């Protein structure tokens, strides 16, 4: 007989077992064997690692360098695939990109910006969605730009309609062709009044990168205000932009005729820091994340402690006579007793970040009781839970809004709420990584599980996590490449 939760929804059923004849098994058969990580799970992760600049800021700051008329210096840049893609796209457009004197420093000289062929852009961009953010800067510098078919993680359609409409409002002319979209600005770009239907990070970045050199004033309402957006504004202000952030998500930009280069150290990657924190909980370990910053992670830290996790925050210590400089960070560890279930919903900043939910759900499989995760940012971001069920978790997904607030996906055909019953004993399995953040969650699950798992498609993790295999080794994980 099917039992029900207090709110009337069905109680999650037992997790399905892996079926070698199922579609997942067929997917494993066609996965490249040199992109497999063998994970011997069941041991706590313990040690110290460091996070560099935020992936979601660094790539946009690199694009911003196109707007300047002198070289820009960006520090603490992580060695990840997304950075390589943007670097290549800049070089295709005539930007001279070189490594600086400091570890992690890159220098971008946009003096000789030029057009790139559509074929080169298509080949180099691959599945990256970065090319659309180059449009505003390229329209200012060259008068034309090109957008290939866009890819990205398969977590929802993330339509670019607003990007295109915003560029049109600025005065761009858009021509659709079979290979992509060609944009031109025959009369230049001018300021516009815009309002986002949803505070999208990507759309806000598009407006900022276009408005700073558009003639006149641009007003953007319902803008995203994530820390990475604020840091991008800091970059643009260093270049000579005039940007005011008003209350109620309103950003006002006064266009200027020219910008110069910048020198900037980005905020640390709060997504990677939270991912390692969740790994510490799931594996009953202790991980110190150097570079992690409290101010950007306050919402996550509150939830981490609500579950029962322990953390210690260390501020950066500046060198002075008799005192050695030391980098600050946050130490995360499992409390040694049972974790507690929680009810959460993702939201735009300052809410609980959507990129935090996947690794945290893995940790919640070890919490006693029924946890609820209501995803309100991306409508198709809970598909990874099938693999967790395969490993012994008990997670049921629903179309209904199970959080405290009905969201835009309610009463639609999207499985966007999850109920996690725990604690569950996870066992090893063969896993195929579906996207960047879910992929790291799968990796955490394999590390927490008893036995040896094979994780296929791990190179995708290199898109956003620098040297994750080296960091796993530093934390005492037993992993090895297959082949």
N, C-alpha and C positions, 0 to 999 in steps of 0.2 A: 504494500500500500504506500502511495506517495505521500510523505509528510510535507508540511508547509512551514515557512517562516512566519514570525508574528505578523508581518505585513501582508500575508496571504500568498506570497510567491513560493513556488515549489522549492523544497530543500534540495541542494545539489546532490546528484546521484554519485555513485562510486565512479572513480576515474576509469576511462576506457584503457585497455591494454593495447600495446603496439601490435599491429597486424602486418606481417611481412607482405601480404598481398594487397595492402591498402595503397591509395595514391601516394602517401608520404614515402612509402618504401620505394615506389617507382621513381620518385624524385631523387632519392638517395642514389639509385643506380646510375643516374646520369650526371651526378655531381663530380667535378674534377677531383681526382684522388690526391693532388698535390696542394689542395686547399682545405685540409682536414687537420683538426687539432684533437689529439687523444687526451682526454682529461680523466685523471685518476682522482675521484672525488672522495669526500668524507673527512678531509683534514681541514682544520681551521686556518684561515689566512691570517698571518701575523707579520707585521713589519711596517716599513715606512716607504711611501712613494711620493712623487711630486706631480702636481698638475701645472700646466702652462696656461697661456692665454686661451680664452674661450673660443672654441670652434665657431660659435654663432656670431662672434664679433670679428675675429681675425680676418675671415674671408671678405667681410663687408668693408673693413678698414683698408684691405688691399685694393678693392674696387675703388674706394674713395681716392686713392693715390692718383687715379686717372684725371681727377678734377684739378689737380695742382699744376703749377707751371715750374716747379722745382722739385728735387728729390724728396721722398718721404722715407722715414726710418721707423720700422715697426719691430718691437722687441718681444722676447719671450714667445716666439711663434712656434707652435707645436709642429712636429714632423708627422703630418697626417695627409691622407689622400686629397682631401678637399683643398688644402693649401697648394698642393702640387697642381691641381686642376686650375685654380685661379692664377697661379704663377704662369702656367702655360698660356692661358688666355690673354694675360697681360702682355706676355712676350710676343704672341701672335699679332698684337696690336701695336708693336713697336716700343713697348715699355722695357727698359733695361732693368732686369731684376738680378740682384747679386746678394751674396751673403755678407753680412756686416762683420765687424770686428768681434762683437760679443756673441756668445753661444745663443742661438735662437733669433738673432737679428737679421732682418732682410732690408735691403735698400732698393727702392723703386724709383727710377728716373723716367718720368713721362714726357721728356722734352720732345721726343720724336714720335708722337702717337700717329699711327697710320691704320689704314683699313686692313682687314684680314679677309681671306676668301671664305665663302660660306662652307665649302667642303672642309677646310681646316678647322673652323669653329665646330662644325658638327662632329668631326672625328675626335677632337680633343675634349670637348665638353662631356661627351658620353651621356651618362644619366644625371649629370649635375644640373641644378636649377639656377646656378649662378649667372649664366649669360643674360637673363632678363634684367638683372640689376646693373649690368654694364650699359644698358640702353641710355639712361639719362646722361651719364658722364660722356659717352661716345657721341651723343647728339650735340652736346655742348662743344666737344673738341673737334669733331669731324663733320657734323651735320647729318650723319646717317649711322644706322646700327642694324644688326641682324640678330634674330632670336631663333635658334633651332628648335626642333621638337624637344620638350623638356621632360626630364625623368624625375629621379628622386626616390625616396623610400615609399613603398606601397602601403600607406597608412590612411589613404583617402585621396580624393581627386585633387585637392588644393588648386582649384582653378586659377588661371592667370587673368581672368576677365577684368578684374579691377586694375591690375597692372597696366593692361592695354588701355582701358578707359581713362586712367589717370594720365598716362602719357599723351593721350589725345586731348585731354583738358589742358595740358601744358602747351599744346600746339603741334604735337607730332602727327605726322601722316603715316598710317599703317597700311601696308599692302601684304595680304596673305598669299603665299605661294606654296606649292607642294613641299618644298624643303624647309619652310619656316615662315617667319614674318620679317619683312624689310621695313624699317622705319626711317623717316627723314624729317627734317625740321627746316623747311624752306624759308620761313620767316623768323626763325629762332624760337626759343621757348619762353613762355611768360607765366607769371604766377597764376594760381588758381585757388578757388575755394572748393575743398573736397571733404567728404564725410564717409568714413568706412562703415559698411554694414556690420562689420565685426572687427575688433581691434587686432587685426592681423599684423604679425611682426614683419613678414616679407613685404606687405603692401606699404607699411610705414617706412621701411627702409627705402623702398622705391621712391616714395615722395620726397624723403629727405635728400637722397642722392641726386634727384632731379631739381628740386626747388632751390638749392643753395646758389645756383648760378642762373636761375630763371629770372627774367626781368620782372620787377615788382614784388608783391607780397603774396605768399602762399599761406593759407590757413587749412590745417588738417584737423578735423574733429573725429572723435572716437579712435584716437591713435593708440598704438601699443606703447607701453612705457616700461618694458622689460629692462633689466640692468644693461643688457647688451645694446638696446636702443639708446639708453642714456650715454653709454660709452661711445657709441658711434657719433652722437651729438658732440661729445667732447672732442673727438677726432676732427670733426668738421669745423668746430669752433677754433681749434688750434690752426686750421688752415685759413681762417679769416671769415668764416661764415657767421651770420647773425641769426641765431635761433633762440626762441623763447618758448619754454614749456609752461603753459598755463595750467590752472586747475581743470578738473573734469576732462582730462585726456585731450586737451587742445594744444597743438603745436603750431607756432607761427614762425615763418621763415621769411626774412627780408633778403631777396636775391642780391648778390654782389657780382660785379663784372669779371672778377678774377680771384683765384685762390692760389695759395702757395703750399709747399710740402709741409709735413708734420713730423714730429718725433713723439712716439706714443708707446706706452706699456699697457697692454690690454688687461681688463679684469680677468681673474682666473676662471677656469671652466667649472661652473657650478654643477653642470650636468655630470661631468666625469667624477667630481668629488662625491656627489650623492650616490653615484653608481658603486663606488668603492665602499661607501658607508653601508649600503644595502648588502654588499658582499660580506662585510664584517658580521652583520646580523645573521645572514643566511647560513654562514659557515661556522658560527659561534667563535669568531675570531676577534682580532684587534688590529686596526689599520690606522696609521697616522698619515693624513693627507696634507703634505706641505703645500703651501700656496692657497689652500682653501680659505675663503673669507666669510666670516660670519654675516656681514651686512647683506650679502647676496643670497644667503641660504637660511634666513630666519624662519621662513615658513616651513622649510624642510626640517630644520632642527627641532621645531616644535612637534612635528609629527613623529620624528625619530624618537624623541623622548616619551611621547604619548604611547608608543608601542612598547616602550620599556628599554630602549637602547640607551647607552651611556655615551657621552661625548665630553671632550675637554677642549676648550678653545684657547689657543696661544697666539698672542699678538706678535707682530714682527718687532724685533729688537734692533734698534739702530746702533751702529758702532759709535762709541765715544771713549774717552780715556778710561782705561781699566775695564771696559766692557766690549766683548766681541759681538759683532752683528750676528743675528740669527733670524732665519725666516720663520714667519708665523704659519699657523695651520690649524687643523682640527683633527683630534684623535677620536676615532669611533670604535666602540667595542660592544660585544654582547654582554648582557648583565649577569649571565650565569644562571638565571632562572627563566621561567616561561615568559614569552612575549605576550602582549595583549592585543586583541583584535581592535580594529578601528573602522570608522566609516569616513570615507574621503571622497572628494570630487575634485577633478582637475579644473583649472581656470587660468585665465590670463593673469599676469602679474598685477598685484602681489599675491595671487592665489597659488595653489599647489601646482607646480609646473607639470605639463603633460609628459615631458621627457623624464620626469622622476618616477612616473607610476610603474613602468615595466620592471625595473630592478626592485622596487619596493614591494610589488606584488609577490615576487619570489620570496622575499623575507616574510611576507604575511602568510605564506603557506606554513610557516613554522610558529605562527601565533595561535594561541588557544581561543576558540570561538569563531564567530562569523564576521569577517571583514567585508566591507563594501567599497568598491572602487567605481565611481561614476565618472566616465570620460566625457568631457564637454567641449574639448578643443578639436579633436579629430574623430570622425565618426567610425573609422575602421581600424582602431588601434588595439583591439583586444584579441585578435586572431592568434597571437603568440601563445595564448593560454591553452590551446589544444595540446601543444608540446609539453607543457607543464603537467597537464592531466595524464598524458602518456607516461610521465615519470612518477606518477603516484599522487599528484596534487588533486584536490577536489575543488574545482572551480566551475561555476555555472554562469553563463552570460545571458543577458536579457536585453530586449528592445526597450524596456521601460526605463524611465529616469528613477534610479533607486537612491539618488542623493537627496539632499535637502531642497534643491532648487530644480524645477523643471527646466530643461535646456532645449536648444534649437533642434536637437536630434530626437526629441520625444515624439511618440506616436508616429514614428517613421520606421522604415525597415532597416534599422541599424542596431546591431548588437553592441551597445555602448556602455552597459553596466555589468559589473562582475561581482559575484558573491564568492568569497574564498573561505572555505572551511578548513580549520586547522586545529592542532598541528598535524602535518602530513609527513610521512616518511618517504623521502624522494629516493628513487632508484635510477641507476644509469640507463641511458637510452641513446639511440642515434638521433641527432638533431640537425635540421637544416635551418640556417639563419635566414630569416625573411627580410629584415631591415636592420638598420644600425642599432637603434636603442633596444629593440626586442632581441637582437642578436647578443648584446651584452647581457641581457636578462637570462637568455638561454645558457650562456657561459657560466653565470653565477649559479644557476640551477645545477649544472653539471658538476661544479665545484662542491656544492652542498650535498649532492646525491652520493649514495653508497655505490661503489663499483666504478667501472670504467666506461665513460661515454665517448662517442665520436661526434664532434661538432663540425659540420660541413659548411663551407662558405665563410670561414672565419676572416678571410681577407677583407670582407666588407667592414669589419670592425675597425680596420685601419683608416677608414674614412673619417672617424671622429675621435679615436682613442690612440694617443701616441704610445708606441712601443708597449702595447698591452701585454705581449708575451714576456718582455723583459721585466715588467712590473709584476706579473704573476710569479716569475721566478724569484724576485726579490721578496715576495710575500710567502714563499715556501710552497707554492702550488706545484703539484706534480703533473706537468703537461708536456707533451711532445708532438712535434709535427709528424704526420704520416707521409711516407714516401720520401 
